[in-house]
Amino acid sequence: MFPQEVMDVIDTVLSHNAWRRGETINLIASENVMSPLAELLYVNDLAGRYAEGTVGQRYYQGTKYVDALEDSLSKRFARALGAAFVDVRPISGTVANLATYFALAPEGGLVASLPVKFGGHISHNTVGGLKALRLRSVELPWDMDNFNIDVDAARKVIEEKRPNLVILGASLYLFPHPVKEIAEIAKTVGAYVLHDSAHVFGLIVGGVFPNPLKEGAHVTTTSTHKTFPGPQGGLIATVLGDEVNVQIQRAVFPTFTSNYHLHRYAATYVTLVEMEVFGREYAAKVVENAKALAEALSAEGITPVAERQGFTKTHQVAVDVSRFGGGDRVAALLEEANVIVNKNALPWDKSVLKPSGIRIGVQEMTRFGMGRDEMREIARFIARVLRGEDPALVRRDVAAFRKAYLEIKYGFKINREIVDKLFASLNLYT
């Protein structure tokens, strides 16, 4: 039917689907799965369309349905977040960040942010987007004892250095940052405060994590595919005035994007409605599961960081695995056992290139219906590998365990009628 090289690609996709959806325990903290309805709606004609500009002011014709989707999506997110302005056009969290930096900080300006070793994302640092925008950076101080930003030390840095922009939020994010306190300090020097909510956005929408816009942040940026279980994409929400919001709009287009990957809008909208219906239960279960997994790992003798603080208040758990060979080795061993995590630098590491830790996220397995008992079983799988058991033996048990958790929860179901209707609209069957 197809050339062999095409069949090879099809087989690769099928193999990946079978492996990651049906045989592994996925604990990557930055990933998730969409609901069946959202995933179905992700396949649509908008994948090949353009809509440069903003709603009602496009540079292309044929965009009336795009306008309707983008307008309704932006307004619904604004209501959910209590925002004055929302831009859903950024195609990723990093693009959302870069556009916001460009709008809020002058060339050569100063940004205060967490370095990667303290959990900051690469786009918060000169190793990433800041350098490309010719922005300078200064580190926000870290409190090792409380595993959070040191507010008193941060006050000294902000008052002395007078940054244009302060970035909060993190890639390794166990506890809410002191947004209110930092925002009050930033106000004294006229700095904007941006909270990168990418990792905790679903927890914010679900009501179990503080909304940074209600705690003093001027802007929150996010991706839409981590704890918020939508398609990959980005978003900017602000409580700023029209003049600055227009600057952000112009930074999104024409500066950083031209095509906004329009096919994601419908799936993102459905996911937001699902979060309004199921999100509080889902988000609460995510945090409960993260704590349960941390406690279970500790009981196995593999104690996560921040034990004194209760390990976590998000979807994440971080473990120092230096005594087991470090993050690189442990992440690779666990993958051999079909337990998927990522290596991660920890605050005390001398080099982020040689991380001592692994980062774990429970949001996806929560979507598949796992709870406290399953977290204990996952901890046992991890412990078996770290104690030296053959990963192939553990992999067999992991695959058998996973077969009971294949149905995605906390979302709308689909039926054959809607599947046929959507596929027929694309004329896929001829």
Residue, then its C-alpha position, 0 to 999 in steps of 0.5 A: m500500500f505504501p513505500q517501505e520507508v513510509m511503513d517504517v515511519i508508521d511502524t515507528v509511531l505505532s511502536h512509540n504509541a504502544w510503548r509510552r501509552g501502554e507499557t511505561i510509567n511516565l513520570i516526566a514532570s513536563e508532559n501529560v496526555m490530552s483527553p480523548l475528545a481534545e486529542l481528537l479535535y487536535v486533528n483538524d484543517l487548521a493545521g495547515r492554515y494561517a491567521e497572522g495578526t489579531v482577532g478581527q485584524r488579520y493579514y489573511q482571509g478565510t479566518k472567521y472560524v479562527d477568530a471565533l476560536e481564538d476570541s472565545l479561548s482568550k476570554r475563557f482563560a481571562r475569566a479563569l485567571g482573573a486577567a485583564f488580557v490574555d494572548v493564546r498565540p504563543i506556540s510554547g511557554t518559551v515563546a511566551n516568555l521571550a515575547t513578554y521579556f521583549a515587551l517589558a525590558p529594554e535592550g541591555g536591561l536587567v532581569a532578576s531570576l533563579p539560575v538553573k541549579f535553583g530550578g529556573h528554566i533555561s529561558h529565564n537565564t542568559v544561557g537561553g533567551l535572555k542572552a538572545l535578547r541582550l538582557r543581563s541577569v542577576e541571580l535571586p538568592w536561594d534558601m537551602d533550608n526552606f528550598n525556596i527563594d530567600v526573601d530577605a536576601a532577594r530584597k537586598v539584590i532587588e533594591e541594590k541592582r534595581p532590575n527591570l523585570v523579576i522572574l518567578g516560577a521554575s522548572l523544578y518547582l516543589f513549593p509556591h514562590p513568595v510572589k506577594e513578598i517579591a512583588e512588594i519589593a519589586k514595586t519599590v524599584g518599579a520592576y515588573v514581576l513575571h511568574d512562569s506558571a508552566h509547570v503548575f498551570g493546571l494546579i492554578v486552574g484547579g484551585v490548589f496552587p496560588n494564582p500569581l496574578k492575585e498575589g501581585a504578579h503583573v504577568t503570568t506566562t505558561s505552556t498548556h501541556k504540563t499539569f494543564p493537560g492540553p496540547q503543546g502551546g503557550l499563553i500570556a496573561t496580564v493585569l496590565g493596562d492597554e498600552v503594555n498589553v499592545q506591546i506584548q501583542r506586537a512582540v508575539f506578532p510580528t516579532f516572535t511568531s507568524n503562524y500560531h499552530l491554530h489546530r491546537y485552539a479547539a483542543t485547548y478550549v476543550t481542555l479548559v472546559e474539562m478543567e472547569v468540570f474536573g480540574r479541582e478533583y484532578a489537581a488535588k489528586v495530583v498533589e496528593n499523589a506527589k506527596a504519597l510517592a515522596e513518602a513511599l520513596s522515603a519509606e524505601g530508603i530513597t528520601p526525596v529532597a525537602e523532607r522537612q517541608g513535607f517534600t512537595k506541594t506540587h506535582q513534582v518530587a525531586v530525589d538526590v541520587s548521587r549515591f546511586g551514580g547520579g542523575d544521568r545513570v539513574a534516569a537511564l537505568l529507570e528507562e530500561a525498566n520502563v520508568i521514565v524520569n529525567k535527570n535534574a540539577l539540584p541546588w548544591d550541584k557544582s555543575v548542571l551538566k553533572p546533575s545529582g538528581i532526578r525530577i519526577g512528576v505524577q500528573e500523567m499517571t494521575r490522569f490514568g487513574m492512579g492513586r496512593d496505592e499505585m504511588r507505593e507500587i511505583a516507589r517499589f519499582i524505583a527502589r528495585v532498580l536502584r538496589g541493583e535488580d536487573p531492569a529487564l525484570v522490573r520492566r516486565d512487572v512494570a508493563a504488567f502493572r500498567k495494563a490496568y491503567l489505560e483509560i484517561k480520566y478527568g475528561f470528556k469521553i468520545n463515541r463513534e459518531i463524533v469520531d466519524k463526523l470529524f474525520a468525514s469533515l476532513n475527507l480522510y476516507t475516499 
